[in-house]
Amino acid sequence: MTPPFDIQPVLVGEKVLLRPLVEGDYDALFAVASDPEVWAMHPFRDRYKSEVFVPFFAEAMKSKGAFAIIDRASGNRIGGTRFANYVPETNEIEIGWTFFATAYWRSGANREVKALMLRHIFAFVQTVVFQIGAQNFRSRTAVERLGGRLVNEHQREHDGQLHDYTTYHLTREDASRGVLADALA
């Protein structure tokens, strides 16, 4: 369902800028995504291949909630993320599909991206959902540090294969106890 609020605003932080994804971002984002290390813990470890990244990018464009993540210092596109799957009945939306160039891992960029997204979206929803591959311990730890609560372990089918996933929920109250508490206050 299309949310009754903007899920593709321009969000500006100290280090990063999030702006709506456009077709012209493909080459720069594929350059980031073509590093196999980016996907090493992800259920779809072959997303570094063009034939796998093309539909991923097309789905991001179709979602109308995807962002290019820009390094403000260099102007380079360093990754992508998105809002999706708004559920009005439970007043929740998903944040996911996030990836970064490995040079930006542990740089604070992901933390700032999540702070910008959460600050924006908590004005409209009660709960943010994160669906994370069960073996993606890097992402799971990051969401737990935000205050996310594990609410489900399950399998999802994709192209005829089952993949193990975890679902985390994060409310504003949960986030007030996490590493972004000051940024969201």
Secondary structure, DSSP 8 states (H G I E B T S, - for coil): ---SS-SS--EE-SSEEEEE--GGGHHHHHHHHT-GGGGTTSS-TTTTSHHHHHHHHHHHHHHT-EEEEEETTT--EEEEEEEEEEETTTTEEEEEEEEE-GGGTTTTHHHHHHHHHHHHHTTT-SEEEEEEETT-HHHHHHHHHHT-EEEEEEEEEETTEEEEEEEEEEEHHHHTTSTTHHHH-
